[in-house]
Amino acid sequence: MPASVQKLLAELVRFDSTSRHSNMELIQWISQYLAQWGIVSRLTFDDTGKKANLFARVGPGEGPVLVLSGHSDVVPVDGQEWNSPPFVLTDKNDGRLYGRGSADMKGFIACVLAMVPHWVALAESGTLQHAVGRRFPMMKRWAVWVCVV
């Protein structure tokens, strides 16, 4: 069963992916999530091997591609006053969710990951096509690339 955006966001926020730290735990978690849907991820690493970019493709290997890209690092919380733990997604019942990265970019990544089951189903049925923009006759199918850095 597909996970909700809020559940996925809670998972992503719990990773302290502050820019001075490695993002490998978070990237591995995303890779495992995608693998549940039959999607193989490809990782590229920085010179230290402590940070990675994740690339994954949903859909056919040919044709136009829609790239969805987001970064996984967050700014430090040092010297900031938080009314809730920054690496725990908190719902204060005010219509907002609080947690480091929840608005930029972990919120976007959670939305992308929540759509993966739908895109996989469309790809399997052969209808992952004309997903965005005007329909062009030469564009028969679309593929979605997920890129997390």
C-alpha positions in Angstrom: 0.0 0.0 0.0 1.4 3.4 -0.9 2.6 5.6 2.0 1.0 9.0 2.6 3.0 12.1 2.0 3.0 12.9 5.7 4.4 9.5 6.6 7.1 9.8 4.0 7.9 13.3 5.1 8.2 12.2 8.7 10.7 9.5 7.6 12.8 12.1 5.6 12.8 14.7 8.3 14.1 12.3 10.9 17.4 12.0 9.0 19.9 14.7 10.1 21.1 15.5 6.7 22.7 18.8 7.7 25.0 19.9 5.0 28.1 19.2 7.1 27.1 15.5 7.5 26.7 12.6 5.2 23.4 12.1 3.4 24.0 8.4 2.9 21.4 7.1 5.4 18.7 9.2 3.8 19.8 8.2 0.3 19.9 4.5 1.2 16.4 4.8 2.7 15.1 6.4 -0.5 16.8 3.7 -2.6 15.1 1.0 -0.5 11.8 2.7 -0.8 12.1 2.8 -4.6 13.2 -0.8 -4.7 9.9 -1.8 -3.1 8.3 -0.6 -6.3 10.8 -2.4 -8.5 12.8 0.7 -9.3 16.6 0.4 -9.4 18.5 3.4 -8.2 21.9 4.6 -9.3 24.2 6.4 -6.9 27.0 8.8 -7.7 29.3 9.9 -4.9 31.4 12.9 -4.0 35.1 12.7 -3.7 34.9 11.6 0.0 32.3 8.9 -0.6 30.2 10.4 2.2 27.6 12.1 0.1 25.6 10.7 -2.8 23.3 11.6 -5.6 20.5 9.2 -6.4 19.1 8.7 -9.9 16.1 6.5 -10.6 13.9 6.1 -13.7 10.3 5.2 -13.8 8.9 4.2 -17.1 10.2 3.1 -20.5 13.8 3.7 -21.6 12.9 5.6 -24.7 11.1 8.9 -25.3 10.8 12.2 -23.4 11.8 12.4 -19.8 10.4 14.5 -17.0 13.2 15.1 -14.4 12.1 15.7 -10.8 15.1 16.9 -8.8 15.5 17.9 -5.2 18.3 18.2 -2.7 18.5 16.3 0.6 20.8 18.5 2.7 19.4 21.0 5.2 20.9 24.0 6.9 22.2 23.6 10.5 19.9 24.3 13.4 22.8 25.6 15.6 21.8 28.8 17.4 18.1 28.5 16.4 15.2 28.3 18.8 12.9 25.5 17.9 9.6 24.9 19.8 9.7 21.3 18.7 12.5 18.9 17.9 13.9 19.9 14.4 14.4 16.3 13.2 10.9 15.1 14.2 8.0 16.0 12.0 5.5 17.8 14.3 1.8 18.6 13.6 0.7 21.5 15.8 -2.8 21.3 14.4 -2.4 24.7 12.7 -2.5 23.4 9.2 1.3 23.2 9.0 3.9 20.5 9.6 7.2 21.5 11.3 10.6 19.9 10.9 13.9 20.7 9.4 13.6 20.5 5.6 9.8 20.0 5.6 9.3 23.0 3.3 12.6 22.8 1.4 13.2 20.2 -0.1 12.2 17.2 1.9 8.5 18.1 1.5 8.9 18.0 -2.3 10.9 14.7 -2.2 8.1 13.2 0.0 5.5 14.3 -2.6 7.6 12.8 -5.4 8.0 9.5 -3.5 4.3 9.4 -2.8 3.6 9.5 -6.5 6.0 6.6 -7.3 3.3 3.8 -7.0 1.0 5.7 -9.3 3.8 6.3 -11.9 4.8 2.6 -11.7 1.2 1.5 -12.3 1.0 3.9 -15.3 4.3 2.6 -16.7 3.2 -1.0 -16.3 0.0 -0.3 -18.1 1.8 1.6 -20.9 0.0 4.8 -20.1 2.8 6.8 -18.6 2.6 9.3 -21.4 1.8 12.9 -22.1 2.2 13.5 -18.4 3.1 17.2 -18.7 2.8 20.1 -21.2 1.2 20.0 -24.6 0.8 16.8 -26.5 3.3 16.4 -29.3 2.7 13.7 -31.9 6.4 12.5 -31.8 6.3 12.0 -28.1 4.7 8.6 -27.6 5.7 7.9 -23.9 7.1 9.7 -21.0 9.5 8.5 -18.3 10.0 10.1 -14.9 13.5 10.5 -13.6 13.8 11.0 -9.8 17.0 12.7 -8.8 17.9 13.4 -5.2 21.2 15.0 -4.3 
